């Protein structure tokens, strides 16, 4: 048994990498994400979802991997891409199964709360402004 897997970008949901393995998926993903992997770190940090297809043989997985690389043209697949359009179709259903969700969509980071120094600065500014206004009114 072999697997063809793909990485999806967590922001755009685009397919950014397609790979294959004849080993268990957990082992291959540990190599990618925990043992330095062969892809740029930018690729790993933008992966939001990992999906896979099960193939009966490694030969089938090689064929399916190459088919999907040339169908989707993922950004981080640098080998096995052809420039001409695909004119063949293989009888593989596009039924990807979920392996793991790493990130969900774009996360919103709220602005940081002002520090104590900023709070004190504006407090003193307001105090001196009010003193100036009081002095101005007292003069009249």
Phi and psi in degrees as a GROMACS rama.xvg file:
@    title "Ramachandran Plot"
@    xaxis  label "Phi"
@    yaxis  label "Psi"
@TYPE xy
-139.92  165.1  UNK-2
-130.657  146.544  UNK-3
-115.589  129.319  UNK-4
-126.454  160.633  UNK-5
-140.764  148.999  UNK-6
-104.399  133.619  UNK-7
-111.845  137.487  UNK-8
-67.3034  135.316  UNK-9
-73.3907  -19.878  UNK-10
-89.3603  -51.3481  UNK-11
-99.2583  -13.6938  UNK-12
66.9973  12.7451  UNK-13
-72.577  150.983  UNK-14
-79.9691  120.546  UNK-15
-108.095  -12.6857  UNK-16
-160.648  141.638  UNK-17
-126.992  131.786  UNK-18
-140.587  174.836  UNK-19
-138.262  155.74  UNK-20
-153.307  148.628  UNK-21
-103.715  -3.15959  UNK-22
-92.8431  172.572  UNK-23
-59.5488  143.87  UNK-24
-59.1437  -38.2722  UNK-25
-58.3213  -42.5217  UNK-26
-63.3849  -46.5094  UNK-27
-65.9086  -40.0444  UNK-28
-67.7062  -34.9069  UNK-29
-62.9146  -38.4418  UNK-30
-63.355  -41.5456  UNK-31
-65.9199  -52.1539  UNK-32
-96.925  -18.456  UNK-33
-119.878  -16.9216  UNK-34
-113.504  27.9606  UNK-35
87.6624  -18.5506  UNK-36
40.2496  166.637  UNK-37
-97.2454  -5.3547  UNK-38
-92.7864  160.128  UNK-39
-62.3285  149.552  UNK-40
-61.8186  -27.4576  UNK-41
-61.6212  -35.9648  UNK-42
-63.8389  -50.6865  UNK-43
-63.2087  -36.0822  UNK-44
-74.5795  -16.6646  UNK-45
-100.484  0.744818  UNK-46
-73.297  126.427  UNK-47
-111.043  -22.4241  UNK-48
-152.437  140.582  UNK-49
-121.026  126.744  UNK-50
-125.525  159.83  UNK-51
-146.788  162.023  UNK-52
-127.023  138.556  UNK-53
-92.3447  133.292  UNK-54
-117.623  152.94  UNK-55
-73.1486  -37.0868  UNK-56
-133.185  164.863  UNK-57
-66.1522  -34.4697  UNK-58
-62.3429  -41.6799  UNK-59
-62.1512  -41.6432  UNK-60
-63.9982  -39.24  UNK-61
-62.0849  -45.0524  UNK-62
-63.8964  -46.2001  UNK-63
-65.0677  -42.6034  UNK-64
-59.5334  -49.6914  UNK-65
-62.7597  -37.911  UNK-66
-60.8704  -49.335  UNK-67
-71.5856  -30.9838  UNK-68
-61.8439  -42.9133  UNK-69
-81.0595  -20.0831  UNK-70
-77.9886  -46.7909  UNK-71
-94.7341  -23.2383  UNK-72
51.4706  60.0447  UNK-73
-62.5101  145.555  UNK-74
-57.6934  -40.8557  UNK-75
-96.3406  4.6501  UNK-76
-91.1511  107.857  UNK-77
-98.2852  -21.2848  UNK-78
-103.25  161.812  UNK-79
69.1745  8.99712  UNK-80
-88.5152  137.832  UNK-81
-112.007  149.595  UNK-82
-81.3826  -29.5316  UNK-83
-78.2893  153.146  UNK-84
-69.4504  153.814  UNK-85
-70.3161  135.089  UNK-86
-117.433  0.53287  UNK-87
-116.784  160.053  UNK-88
-133.441  138.997  UNK-89
-106.128  156.409  UNK-90
-84.9414  66.8302  UNK-91
-123.064  122.91  UNK-92
-72.1032  143.798  UNK-93
-81.4487  47.6727  UNK-94
-97.7612  80.0956  UNK-95
-79.6098  136.799  UNK-96
-101.457  147.797  UNK-97
-74.7626  128.271  UNK-98
-97.0128  -49.7432  UNK-99
-162.321  144.338  UNK-100
-104.292  122.059  UNK-101
-98.198  -39.9725  UNK-102
-140.95  149.63  UNK-103
-116.409  111.235  UNK-104
52.8628  -170.494  UNK-105
-81.9891  128.367  UNK-106
-94.0412  144.117  UNK-107
-98.39  126.168  UNK-108
-105.017  115.132  UNK-109
-67.2787  154.713  UNK-110
-62.3833  150.115  UNK-111
-68.685  146.279  UNK-112
-72.9659  147.37  UNK-113
-60.8074  145.833  UNK-114
-74.8558  169.985  UNK-115
-61.538  -38.8718  UNK-116
-61.9597  -42.2505  UNK-117
-65.2328  -42.6175  UNK-118
-60.1957  -47.094  UNK-119
-64.2865  -40.8803  UNK-120
-56.9965  -51.4405  UNK-121
-69.4173  -28.7782  UNK-122
-64.9688  -45.93  UNK-123
-65.1614  -38.6698  UNK-124
-61.0381  -44.2175  UNK-125
-64.4132  -41.3165  UNK-126
-61.2487  -48.8489  UNK-127
-68.1409  -32.6848  UNK-128
-62.9512  -46.0399  UNK-129
-65.0495  -36.6683  UNK-130
-62.8175  -41.3839  UNK-131
-64.4433  -40.9589  UNK-132
-65.784  -43.1273  UNK-133
-63.5253  -42.9066  UNK-134
-62.9747  -41.4739  UNK-135
-62.6813  -42.4344  UNK-136
-68.7467  -37.417  UNK-137
-63.771  -33.6743  UNK-138
-67.6902  -26.3098  UNK-139
